Amino acid sequence: MRYTISATVFLAILIVVRLRRRTEARSRVDEAVTVFTAVVFGVLIAATAWGRAILQLVGVAVDATH
């Protein structure tokens, strides 16, 4: 039996692990790496059906506030 993991799932796990760390222990480089990882995660998830559903939900929320 072979197990596979997608890059999106790996990045989601990495982001959760990195954000659980204490804020005081982070350097500027560490914060930049976390932001870069989150941006790459956003780009990867945007092309999926789940990403489009999130985009629609955010659009509805924005329309409701204006």
Helices and strands as residue ranges (DSSP letters): H 7-19, G 23-25, H 28-46, H 49-65
